[in-house]
Amino acid sequence: MSAGGVDQVTRYERPAGRVPGRTPVRVGPLSGVWRPRTVGVTLVGLVLLGLVAAVNVGRGDFPISVGEVVAVLFGGGDRADRFVVLELRLPRTLTGLLVGAALGLSGAITQVVARNPLASPDILGVTAGGSAAAVAVIVLGGGSVAGGGLLAEVGLPVAALVGGLGTAALVYLLAYRRGLDGYRLVLVGVGVGALAAALANWLLVVAEIEEAARGTVWLVGSLYARGWEHVVPVGLALVVLVPVALLLAFPLGALQLGDDTARGLGLRLNRVRAGLVTVAVGLAAVATASAGPVAFVALVVPQICQRLVGGARPPLLASAVYGALLTVAADLLARTALGVELPVGVVTAILGAPYLLHLLVRGNRRVSV
């Protein structure tokens, strides 16, 4: 017993050489694992995000250099530069940054909980439900939304948020059978999302031409004319939900081992899953309420980050950072690449659709083998 105890203590005190790239860290009652590669990938993403965001703020009909943008952000610059940066372009870039971070984090959580790379708010119908609710407000509100009044500023985002949360609750209830199976969750989500999309399309068919045009723009996902009123809600959501997601992230390793193993380790499986799904749905619903359904960010980014860090599951913080990077970069391309401004959702769809096909083809190959 004593020899075994000494050997166990020795192995605990010197674990760094036993698992390459991972070092146990303990701070008071909390413990974790230090992964240098994950930290490095995240820091590189932050640097790229800052650079792309500065370039995006500076591009436009009134061009501003990156140095001048940085000077304005630190309180310098002339009056014209400050107005253009702080009032016109920075809110749009920040909205895209925060929306992308929320979608990337939401997709990472969803894929880990479902243990399925195809699981994301897009596939599970959350964004479709929010979009259907927003289109209903646009069509039924008519001139009130077009006039930019209280219904447009408050009612539209609230409707998208409620629609996304309600759709997620319906998917969860239909998929729950003495537990939550990842494949059943995806299948039910696809079905409910298709119904929500059909409802949105029907509303566009019966709507007047002006209302149908506004609803179509919303369904694509756009950062056009985004102001500080769009930045605040998604920013507050991230401030509240990101710490909750990180606290709930500790059991994610056990979830990857399967339900029976997780229960054997003492994990309250249903409570943990319900909490993580709630956080993921909240992030996706707020993002949809701020910018519409920006497609494929939540699906593609977590898988790319998982391959960058070489982990067994998508990393949460890295997924948030690279989700923001992809959205801001897509907005930059949408505004400048073709000389005509496109909705950001068009660019993310062009980038993400081939990757979805890749996942489907790879899954079919594994099944056939």
Buried (B, 14 or more C-beta within 10 A) or exposed (E): EEEEEEEEEEEEEEEEEEEEBBBEEEEEEEEEEEBEBBBEBBEBBBEBBBEBBBBBBBBEEEEBEBEBBBBBBEEEBEEEBBBBBBEBBBBBBBBBBBBBBBBBBBBBBBBBBBBBBBBBBBBBBBBBBBBBBBBBBBBBBBEBBBEEEEBBBEBBBBBBBBBBBBBBBBBBEBBBEEEBBBEBBBBBBBEBBEBBBEBBBEBBEEBEEEBBEBBBBBBBBBBBEBBEEBBBBBBEBBEEBBEBBEEBBEBBBBBBBEBEEBBEEEBEBBEBBBBBBBBBBBBBBBBBBBBBBBBBBBBBBBBBBBEBBEBEBBBBBBBBBBBBBBBBBBBBBBBEEEEEBBBBBBBBBBBBBEBBEEBEEEEEEEEEE
